[in-house]
């Protein structure tokens, strides 16, 4: 076996194991980012208004029933207001804040997981290339 073959084999093994594990780590990492309010709020504000100088969240209707059914759940409504350098403001409704925030959290998790797998692939390729002893024909 040649050194480049060992290098490719090491990278391929890590790609198969790491790529498969991303099916678990991306949803778990995204859910963890969503469950940490300061991180989720900052990530959502960055996605919805990246050029804003300040942002604020307004939460409404805490503990109010979300349906007329007695067994229905309770909910709340969140608005994101972004302030820009020229003094203008833009307000984003609850649906946009929720959906784009969740999408941003899962995207950040996928980028971090993919970068980790790429780094491990490079390390495995280097180790795989060094472990192979090329044949010498004498």
N, C-alpha and C positions, 0 to 999 in steps of 0.2 A: 504494500500500500504506500502510496506517495504522500508527502506532507499535505498537499492541497486537498487530497481526498479525505485525510483525517480531519482537516479543518472544516471541510464541507459537511462531513458526517457529524461532527460536534455541533455545528450550527443547526443542522437539520433536526437533531434530537431535541435541542432546546426549543426550536421553533414548534415542533409537534407538542411537546409537553407544555410549554409556556402559552402557545396559542390556544390549546385546549383549556388551560386553566383560566384564560381570560373570559371564557364563558361563565365562570363563577365570579371572578374578581371584579369585572366591570359592573354587573348589577349590584353586588354587595357594596362596592366602593361608591357607586352613585347613590344608593340608599343611605349610606353613612353620611355623605355630604349633604343630602337633603335633610337629614335629621339633626344637623348642627345649625341652629338658626343664624348665628353671626356669619358663618361661612356661606350658607345658602343665600342670605340677604345680600352680602357683598358680591357674590358671584352673579346673582340675578341682576343687581343694579349695574354691574359692569357689562353684562350682555345687552340689557335693554337700553342703557344710555352711557356708552363708553366715554363720551366727551363731556359729560356733566361734571360740574365742580362739587356738587353736593346732592344728596338724595335723602329722602325720608319715607318711612312706611307709615301708613295710617290703617289701623285695624278697627273694624266695626262689627257690631252684633255678636259679641262673644256670649255664648250660652243661650242664644236664641234658637228655638227649634227650626230646623231647615225644611220641615214639611208639616202639614196639618195632622199627620198621623201621630197618635200618642206614642207609638213605638219608634218613631223616626228619630234620627240623630240630631245633634246640635252642630252648628257650624259658625263660621265667621267669614268676613270679607276683608281682603287686604288690597290697598292701593299703594302704588309706588309713584312718588312725585320726584322728578328730577329737576334740578336747578342748573341752568347753563350760564356761561360767562356774561352773556348779554342781558341777563336778568329774566329771561323767559323761563317758563316752566312747562313741563309736559307730564301728564298723569297717565299711568298705565293701569287698566282694570285688573281685577282679581284673576280672571282666566288667563290673561297674557302673562301675568307675574308667575302664576303657578306652572303653566306649561313650559314657558321658556326657561324658567329657573330649573325645573326638573331636567329638561334637555341639556342645559349647561352643566349640571352636576354630573350627569351620565357621560357627557362628552369629556369633561375634565378627568373623570375616572378612566375612560378609555385611552386618553392621551397618556396619562401617567402609567397605566398598565402596559401599553404598547412600547413606551420608552424603556420600561424595565425589561421587557422581553428582548428588545433590540440590544440593550446593553449586555444582557446575559448571553445572547447569541454571539456577540463579538468576543466576549471572554471565552466562551466554549470553543469558538473557532481558533483562537490563539492557543488554548490548551490542547485542543485536538491536533493542531499542526505541530506542536512541540513534542507530544507523546509518541508520534509515529517515527519509527526508525526506518529510514529508507534503505532498501536493499542495495548492497554494493556487489557488482558483478566483477569478481576477480578470478 
